[in-house]
């Protein structure tokens, strides 16, 4: 994202003082971190963002499952140090909400339902929510859904409460994938308005 900001800001047709970020899900977490650490970002929208990779992982696996996961990760680190090929694991399993969504969104693409085990370990250690208090004075819009079981609505609301002004919370009915389906138009509209308010020429 920082490299994209640098590239965009260097183009003649771009006003480098009117660059905003829009991120969703895992990239929603990225947009929070970038906005908190790069003042070239003048406005940010985070849609159903990851705010705690660790809590996401623990809740998905349970306490015992997470302990087993950490043991597997340590074994994998040793294997990778020996030069072994990366261990691949499914991103989602059949019957899961994410699996069903990937069948739709990935149709006709080269998407493969797999990632390295260490990629999951990196996610487990990723805490974008810790950066939220530092986003201010950059205007922050968080667009959340009422029943997000992937990035966890309660954690998102708790993280939003730590943000400083200017900020706005927009809630929409549905689960994690509603922003791409039933709530697409509504979330696109509120995002557009937020950018229009803070990125238009002259600001507010």
N, C-alpha and C positions, 0 to 999 in steps of 0.2 A: 504493500500500500504506500509506503514512503517513497519507493522508487517510482510508483505511478504518479504520485503528487509531484515529484521532481520533474518527471517527463512532461506532464500536463502543464505545469507552471512555466516551463520553458518554451511552450508553443505560442506563436504570435497571436493566435485567435483566442487564447485563454487568459482571463484575468486571474492572475495568481493570488489575488486577494479575495476571490470568491470561489474557493474550492471547498466542496463539502464531501462527506463520506456517507455512503449508505451500505449497510451490511446486514445480513440475516443469518441466523443460526450460528454456526461456528465462526463465520465471517462477521457476524454481528459482534462477537467478542473481539475480533481483530479491530473493528472500527472503533470500539471503545478504547482499546489500548493505544491505537494510533492517535486518536483525538486527544487523549490525555498527555501524550508525549511529544506531539508535533503541532506547534501553534500555527503552522501553515493551514491546518484544518480549521475552517471558519464556522462549520456547522456539521452536526452528525446525527444520523438516524440509525438506531439499532433495533432491528425487528427480531422478535423471539430469540434474543442473543444467548449464547453460552456465557454464563457469569461465573460458574464454578465447574471446571472439568472434573475435579475430584468428587464433588457431591453427585454430579451426573453419573459418574462411574459407580460410586458406592450404591446409589439407589437402584441402578440398573442390575447390579450383580448381587446385592445383599452383603452383609458383613463377612460371612464365610466365603462367599464367592469372590469378594474383593481380595481377601487374604490369599486365596488360591491364585488369583490373577497376579498379585505381586510376586508370589513365588515363581510363577511361570516367567514373569518378566526378568527376574534375577537370573534364572536359568538361561533365558534367551540372551541376556547381555554377555554371559560367559561364552555362549556358543558363537555369538557374533565376533567376540574378541579372538576366538580361535580361527575365524575366517569362514565359518559356516554361512550358508545362504540364509537370508531372512526368513523367519517363520511367518507365514501368511495366515490370517484369520478372517472369518466373515465380518463384513461391516454390519450386517443385520441378518436376522434369521427369519425363515418363512413363518408367516403369521403375525410378525411384528409390524407395527405401523410404518416404520421406516422401510421395511422390506417391500411392503405393498406400494409405498410411494415411489421407491426406486424402480419398480417394474413399470410404472407409468412414465416417470421423468426420464428414465434411462432407455426407454424403448427407441430403437433406431440409432443408438449412440454406441460408443466403444466402452461404456461403463462396465466395470467388473466389480462384483460384490466382494471385494477383498482389500485388506490393507495389512501392513506389517504389524506384528504384535507390539513392537516398540512405538509405532505410531499411536497405538492406544495408550501406551505408557506416557507419551508426551501429552496427550489429551488429559490424562489423569492429573497431571501436574500444572495444568493451565488454569489460571485464575484471573480472567479479565475483570471480574467484578471488583477486585481490589483497586483498580485504576479509576473507577467511576467518580470518586470524590475529586480527582484531579482533572476531570474533563472541563469543569468550569474554569474560565468564563466562556468557553465554547458552548453554544446552545446545543442542548441534548434533547432529542425526542426518543423515547423508548416506546415501541409499539408491541404490545404483548397480547397473548390470547389467554382465555380463562382456564383452559385445560391443557396446558403444555406439559406433557409427561416426558419430553425429551430434554428440554433445557430448563424445565421446572419453574412453573409460574411463581410459586412462593419464594424461591430463591431470587428470581428476577425482581419481584416487588421489594424484597428486602434490600437488594442491591440498589434499586432506584431510590430508595429512601435515603441513601447516603450521598446522592448527587446534590450539587448546589445549583442555584439559579444561574442562568435561565435554563429551565427544563420543562418538559411536558411528558405526561404519561397518557397513552391512548390504549384503551382496552377493547378487545374484539372477541366475540364468541368463537369457540372452536379450539382445536388442538394445534400441535406444532406446525402442521402443514396447511392450516387454514389460510395463512398469508399468500399462498401460491394457488389457492383454489377459491373457496367460498368468500374469502375476505380480500382477495387480490385488489379489486377496484377500490375498496374503502381504504386499505393501507397505502396503496399508491397515491390516493388523493391526499391523505393526511401528510404523507412524506413530501409530496410536491408543495403543499402549502407551507410546510416548515422551511423547506429550502427557499421558497419564494419570499418568505418573511425575512430571513436572515442573510440571504445571498444576493438579493436583488441590488442593483446599482444604488449606492448611497447608504445601504443598510437601513436600520431602524433606530 
